[in-house]
Amino acid sequence: MEKITDWILLWKELVERQGPFWNQKKRSKDNQDKWKDRSKMFYERVKERWSRPDPHRDIIISMISSCKNATVLDIGAGTGAWAVLLSKYALKVTAIEPSADMRELLMENLDKECIRNVEVLDRLWPVVGIEPHDFTLASHSIYGCDDIRGFITAMNEATRNRCLMLLRAPDQDGLMAMAADRIWGLPYDSPNFQVAYNAMLQMGMFPNVLMEKKGMWPVWTDNSLDDALDRIMVRFELKKGSDHDQYLTYLLKKHLTEKDGKLYWPSSMRTGLLYWDTKERDN
């Protein structure tokens, strides 16, 4: 009989395998802000991504604007892209962001737009006793939390109407998935949409799904094969000279393409939107 996967446990294990940049517990030991000196680079990447059409933005705007005087909780607000956008359609947005560097840019962006209906909180989710909002959005902000059940349960408790969660959804046969399968014995190099969706089914939840087309995410590039190998080594916290070097080098040579002196990784990433109504769960 095939072993049944415990997706909630798998999520926890994948978070624990991440380095201190993403793992909240590893990072908190050193009291480090993972976005220190990186927030501006992140902001520029978000601006570039948001310069293109996105069906997720359109459907989320439609949901928020259809509710009169809606309040929105934005978990892991980052530099404020969602908070700024949704402030135009909501009565109030509460932006939760634990990074001081991110909050600084978030406040600057709110001031540039003269936005006054966004409250910014220096907190790490889950936040106990927060005032319920009509909508709760977690856009790529769950990856560092090893307790996916607690994270989602707290979202439900803080939401009167609908919860929304955006996560990266890599190809199951992508380059990083093949590397993970070789190194860890499973095709997941990090917590992602597939694991979260199955964890929610395990919790007795049946969220709606909207997937974007492949090609929306920027493609990784490296200057050399060694740089590409270093990228994998960092992701899996390996050192050069490991038993996996030969196989990983083979993977890179087989799947990377060269153009104008750079090596391009294959496009293998989408964003998946999970959304569910909390009212339905109460019935």
Secondary structure, 3 states (H helix, E strand, C coil): CCCCCCHHHHHHHHHHHCCCCCCHHHHHHCCCCCCCCCHHHHHHHHHHHHCCCCHHHHHHHHHHHCCCCCEEEEECCCCCHHHHHHCCCCCEEEEECCCHHHHHHHHHHHHHCCCCCEEEECCCCCCCCCCCEEEEEEECCCCCCCCHHHHHHHHHHCEEEEEEEEEEEECCCCHHHHHHHHHCCCCCCCCCHHHHHHHHHHCCCCCEEEECCCCCCCCCEECCHHHHHHHHHHHHCCCCCCCCHHHHHHHHHHHCEEECCEEECCCCEEEEEEEEEHHHHHC
